Amino acid sequence: MEHLKYPVGKFNYADNENKYSLWIETINNFPLVLAEQLKNMSEIDLEKTYRPDGWTGKQVIHHLADSHMQALTRFKWSLTENRPIIKTYKEDLFANLTDYSLPISSAVQILNGVHQKWSIIMANLTQDDWQKGYHHPDLDKFFTLREASALYAWHCMHHLGHLKLIANQQVKL
C-alpha cells in the first residue's frame, strides 16, 4: 500500500538539497509533462482512484491546481513580507467541493498559468531570496523557499505518479 500512497517515495529534503535548476525545470515543465500523461488517460480513467480510499485522477488534477496556486501565493508573500504566516487549507475538504466536478481543462489552464508565473519567479531568485520563506502554522515550521521548491518539485512528481498508477503505467522519474 505504501508504494500506492507514495509512488515516487516519501519526500526527503536531504536527497533534494540545493538542486535549484532541477526544481525550476520541474516547475516550469510540469504542465507539459502532465499534458503528455493526460493524453494516455480516458474520462473513465480519470474517475478511477490510484489506491483504495484515494482520490480519483480528476481530484488529483484539481488538487494540483489548488495546491500550486497556494504555493505561488506563498512564494510571493515570502518575497514581499518578512517571514509571513501562511493560511492553510483542508485539502481533503477542497477535494469534495463542486468545482472538482468541472472538466479537468479548468484545472489544467490554472496550472499552465501558475507554473509559468512561478517558474519565472524561481529563475530570478537571488541567493538571499532562496533563504526567505514562510511559517506554516499547522506544522509549526518555517520553510525557506529552497525547502518549499524541493517539496513542490517532489509534489509534481508524486501526483504524476498517482496518475500513472491509474493509467497502469510504470512510474518513472
Secondary structure, DSSP 8 states (H G I E B T S, - for coil): -HHHH-TT----HHHHTT-HHHHHHHHHHHHHHHHHHHHT--HHHHTSBSSTT--BHHHHHHHHHHHHHHHHHHHHHHHHSSS-B-----HHHHTTSGGGGS-HHHHHHHHHHHHHHHHHHHHT--HHHHH-EEEETTTTEEEEHHHHHHHHHHHHHHHHHHHHHHTT-----
